[in-house]
Amino acid sequence: MVNQPPALHAEALTKSYGAVRALDGVSFTAQRGEVTAILGPNGAGKSTTIACATGLIAPDAGTLEVLGQDPHRADAAHRARVGVMIQDGGLASGARALQLLRYGAGLYRAPRDVDELAERLGIDAFAGTLVRRLSGGQRQRLALALAIVGRPELVFLDEPTAGMDPAIRREVRTLISQLAQEGTAVVLTTHLMDDVVGLADHVLVITRGRVVAGGTVEEVVATHQSRRGTLTLRATATGVPAAAAPALRADLEAAAARHGVALELSTGDAADLEAVLLDVMDESGRSTENEEAR
Amino acid sequence: MTTPAAPASPAASAGAPGPAAPLARIAQHALFEARGLLSNGEQLMVAILLPVGILVGLVLLPIGRTAGAAPVDTAVAATAATALVSTCFTSQAIQTGFDRRGGVLRWVATTPLGRSGYLAGKILATLMVHAVQVVVLGAVALALGWRPEALGLLAAVPVWLVGTAAFGSLGLLVAGTLRTEAVLAVSNIVFVLLVAAGGIAVPAQSYPPLLRAVVELLPSSALGDLLRACLAGGEVAAGALVVLPLWAIAGTMLVVRSFRWTSV
C-alpha cells in the first residue's frame, strides 16, 4: 500500500458561497485500504469537501486529485471507480427499494451481487417498499448499497450511520471495515465519535472550513495530551437496547484500546460526541466536561 | 439479516469493475424512468387516462371540430397533442422537479450514467411512454371509427418529434428553475390552460381575432394545428411551421442556460 499513490490528495482547497467561507485551505490525503474520517459539526465544511472531491462542485482554489484524475473532468470510467453516498440520499422517491438497487447495479459492468448486498444490509426486509415511505435509517442503508454496488476503489460516505439503529449501525461499520480490508479507500464524514474510534485509520477534524487536527486517532489525542494530559473520551449509549449494549460496549472498548484512547460510555446524545474531539482541539485551551485529566 | 463473508474483492470476481456500456446505461435509465411513469397512478392518469377521456369526449361532443373533417379525426389530432404535452411537459416537469429536490440529480452526476446519460435516458423514456400512448389511444380511436391515412401518419412524425423537443425542453425549464411546489402547480395549471384554451382542444381559428393572434403564438396551438393538418386533413398553417420549431430552439437554449441541477 505504501508504494501506491494516494487514492485522494487535496491541497489547500477553498470554497466560498457569497460571503461565507465554506472551505479555507483544506488539505488531506486518503490512502487505499484505509478509512479516513472527516469529523466536524454541522456547517463545518465536511459535505462541501466531499462535494468537491466527487466533482459535484468546483473549489475556488486548490488542487484535487482523485484516483489520479481531476474529479471535475471525470468520465464514466472514472465515476465507476468512485462510489458516493450523499447526505440527503439522492434516492428516487417513486421507486421501490430493491428496484432502485437493481437499477443502480445496472449502471456498472460487474456489480456486486444485488441479492447478497440487499440481505447483508437488511434491504430485503423492505425490498418492495416505495423509497418515499422508508425510514431515515432504511434510506441510509439503500444509499450505502448504491454507493458500493459498483465495487468502487474509492467510496465517499456522507454521514453513513446517521439515523440507523445500533444493530444496523454495527453491521454497517463491519461492512465499511471489510471494504477497507479489501483495499478500498473509504472517506466518510461523521459527527459520531463512535464512528471515528471504531473505524477510522485517519481522522481529519474540520471546523469552520479549516482543518484543526489530522492524523491517526492516537496522534490527534496525543497532540492534546501533550498540552493537557491523558483524555477520557465519552461515547454515547443513547438508544441502545439492553440486549445489544454488551456487544456494542465490547466493540467500542476494543476499538478504543486499539487506538490507545480511554473510553467512557455515557447516556449523552450524539451531539455531545461531536463536541468531544472539537473541544479537544480547541485552541483556547478551555477544558470541557467531556475531557478529564488523569 | 445475516453476516455472510465479505463481498467479493474486485480482483477475485468475474469481470473487472467499470461502467456498463453507454447505450446499456441509457437504456437502463430509460426503462427505470418509463416504468416509474407508467406505474405511478397520477402520472398514468395524466399520460393515458386523461387523453383517453379527452378523445372520447371530443368524439361525442361538438367541440373543436373543423369543417369537412370527421369528428373522430379532429378528436384524434387534439388528443395526440394533449398526450404529447402531458408526457413531455407535465410529467417530465414533475418527475424531474422531484428528482432535483431529492438530490437524485446530484447522485446521478456521480454515477457512470452522468448528467448527459440522465437526459438521454429521459428522452428515451419519453419516447417509450409515447409508444404506449400511441398503442392505447390508437386502439381506442380505431374502436371509435378512426381510419387514418398512411401519409398523414407519416407527416405527423416530424411534428411529433419537434413537439417533443419543444415541450420537453419547456418541462425541464420549469423543473430546473422553480421550487418543487411551484413546479407541481405551474406544470398542471399550464397543462390545463394549454389544452383548454391554448389551441389544442379548440383550434385558434375559432377564437376572436385579438385572442387568436395571441393563441397562435403558443406552441400548443402550433402543435394542434400541425397535427390537425396531418391527421384531420386541415390546412397547414404556415405560422405553425415556424412557431413550433422556434419554441423548441428557444426552450432548449433556455434549459442549457438556466437549468440548475441542485435545488435552491
Interface residues (C-beta under 8 A of the other chain):
Chain A: T54 G55 L56 A76 A77 R79 A80 R81 V82 V84 I86 D88 G89 G90 L91 A92 S93 G94 A95 Q99 Y103 G104 G106 L107 Y108 R109 A110 R112 D113 E116 L117 E119 R120 L121 G122 A125 L146 I148 G150 R151 P152 E153 I168 E171 T174 L175 Q178 L179 Q181 E182 G183
Chain B: M1 T2 T3 P4 A6 P7 A8 S9 P10 S13 A14 G15 A16 P17 G18 P19 A20 A21 P22 A24 R25 Q28 H29 F32 R35 G36 N40 Q95 F98 D99 G102 G103 V104 L105 R106 W107 V108 A109 T110 T111 P112 L113 G114 G117
